[in-house]
Amino acid sequence: MDLTSPLRTLIPSLDSAVLEVLAGTESSMSLAQVSKLAPRGSRPGLALALDRMVEHGLVTATPANRGEMYRLNRDHILADSVLSAARARATIFARIGEQVADMDQQPLHVSVFGSFARREAGPVSDIDLLFVLPDPPDDEWFEQVGRLGEQVQAWTGNPMAYLVFSLADLAGVVDRQEPIVESWLADCVTVHGPPIESVIQDAAASVGVSTP
Amino acid sequence: MSPTRVSLRPITRSEGAGRRRIAEKYLEVAEIATTEDGAAINVAVGIAVLAGIAASDAICAAALGERYAGQDHAAAVRVLKRVDAQLASKLGRLVDMKPSSHYGDTLLTPRDRDRAIKAARELVQAAKDRI
């Protein structure tokens, strides 16, 4: 699924673009504001989508000086479904964090990096995970990651890809100035343990190499 | 667990034996590549993955008379799981190493390479036992 626009999986039409914007705030918004924030759709198209949802009561329209102000009606019976779908990305990250917390040989750090972290992923993109462990993991640990991958695919339809490093191996990667380190520092989303910056500093300090 | 469609292609027993011979050759080359570290680790792991995939095709040929027909290695794992879950798990761990070689030249360690070669050997041996 497209976790950047999760509502689009349920509602392929422009209505999901409108709902994504309105689900992000409890305030009212003008058509111009919705149009500015919507990930797709022309202003007339978004206006039609808003009209449809006002008709069904899912969005309220309040007259203002210039046109109407629109707001997601959070009392509507479908509002919880909309909000739940809009939060899918955060929910997936939280679920991964919960699964990791139950693993034997606990990782020090787990984060999502790559296109999902940058909100650039498409419906079939891999969900990339970075695992850092105190020591190199054994075969049993990889079995657990394999099961996590199956779950992630069942939850989202997206395959899970992963990189695994012991703290010492991570220090080596930092020391060799692999370009991916900059990418982790720029946009990875931590789902377990301390932020990657701290982990990299600890790894580098443990073997006396400098950090980027 | 397979939420996506998997495309399969019929494969005869003799074609399966051909895939097994290819798997053995890939493994032989991967083992030769283990003499060097650094970026050569990516090469050894990449070839070990190919050995594992070819071995999996041979195993599926013997057991199912069909094999996975696409480019998605994860789907190949799901097909092998229909034959043998343990072997599928070994193939899964093997193909899971591919991202490491895509993301950087030196992200894989000699330990990763040894794991890959071990998994490839086990899959090739399983293929030899079956076809």
Boltz contact constraints between the chains, C-beta under 6 A:
constraints:
  - contact:
      token1: [A, 136]
      token2: [B, 111]
      max_distance: 6.0
  - contact:
      token1: [A, 142]
      token2: [B, 93]
      max_distance: 6.0
  - contact:
      token1: [A, 146]
      token2: [B, 92]
      max_distance: 6.0
  - contact:
      token1: [A, 150]
      token2: [B, 1]
      max_distance: 6.0
  - contact:
      token1: [A, 154]
      token2: [B, 1]
      max_distance: 6.0
  - contact:
      token1: [A, 157]
      token2: [B, 3]
      max_distance: 6.0
  - contact:
      token1: [A, 159]
      token2: [B, 74]
      max_distance: 6.0
  - contact:
      token1: [A, 161]
      token2: [B, 99]
      max_distance: 6.0
  - contact:
      token1: [A, 163]
      token2: [B, 100]
      max_distance: 6.0
  - contact:
      token1: [A, 169]
      token2: [B, 109]
      max_distance: 6.0
  - contact:
      token1: [A, 176]
      token2: [B, 106]
      max_distance: 6.0
  - contact:
      token1: [A, 178]
      token2: [B, 104]
      max_distance: 6.0
  - contact:
      token1: [A, 180]
      token2: [B, 103]
      max_distance: 6.0
  - contact:
      token1: [A, 180]
      token2: [B, 104]
      max_distance: 6.0
